[in-house]
């Protein structure tokens, strides 16, 4: 019988590798980097040594050449310890490296992906703007062709890995913009490096509710000069690239919710066995039994849906819109609700950092907003479903 969650020996070995690394290296640092609102760049580069930063990148360009299911495994395991750190990983490995692997030229892949795969360069993707989030096609950042270069003007907001410290930009970004005179639904994508004239760090966002171990920043483009060869694909053709990459992003974000939910269940299950009240273990009380059992059932349902969806995906082909939205719609709220139940089971202990669930609960909320809001997923799914006579 095929194991849905570890269908091959390669997948099983990957899970063992990431889980061992997470327990040994990621978990011990999670609370301190969350508290300091700092990105652990040294730990991040260790992911490069493990081959995780280019997990879906072709081996020719320094990657591991693995599939969407492998990406799901990595994100689930990392998020069971530190979702903030896992979010930085996602922005780098999925939004930049996978995106460029699928949509870039061999020359662009050869130039940028090897350093991304080792972690020498910290990378990300720029789509959201101060006035354009869910309405992504309403973005105002423009690009104008000037001889042998493009000139970008505008600003991007809420960019993960936009800064690696309070004052230092991330290294390389894929930036979506609209060429002068092109319609709303035609976007272009550019590779922009730290050091390009006119590219600067606006503000590093502090005081976030959760995901504090990943940096979030505003990036500003003021007559930013980008070489013509840094256009990815052709002019006005990046909208399909963006939509295709959103599919794997949402499945990876769903996997992050799985990690949050799994760790929360483990914590409350253990606590309910060890803690007594009125002379009995907490797990003997009906309400606690409901919290634990309901959480496990919801987790396994979300996990099966996520792994089923990932196993059917092809990274270079769109067409997974319905279920990539569906898994994130279901698991993001599921993860938050399970973390909330864990806090309730632990009572006062759940409200402090010692047991991790308060941090997991804070981190989980972002997954109902980032990478597509719940409302956006509902809209997208209804739009997809209206064209189906039969669901299966």
QUICOR-V458288 format. One line per field, one symbol per residue. phi: phi as a letter, one per 40 degrees, with the letter a starting at -180 (. if undefined). Layout:
phi=???
//
This chain:
phi=.ccdcacbccccccccccccccccbcdcccccccccfbcccccdccccccgccbdbcdcdbgcbgcbdccccdcccccccbacccccccccccccbccdcdcbccccccccbcdccccgdbcbabbbcbdbabcccccdbcbbbcbfcabbbbiabbgccgcbbacbbcccabcbcabcdgccdcbbbbbcbbdhcdgbaccbccbgcdafccbcbacbbbbfccbddccccgbcgbccccccccccccccccccccccccccccccccccccccbafgbcdcccdccdcdccccccccccccccccccccccbccbchbcdccccccdccccdccccccccdcccgdcccbcdcgccccccccccccbcghcdcccccccccccccbcbcb
//
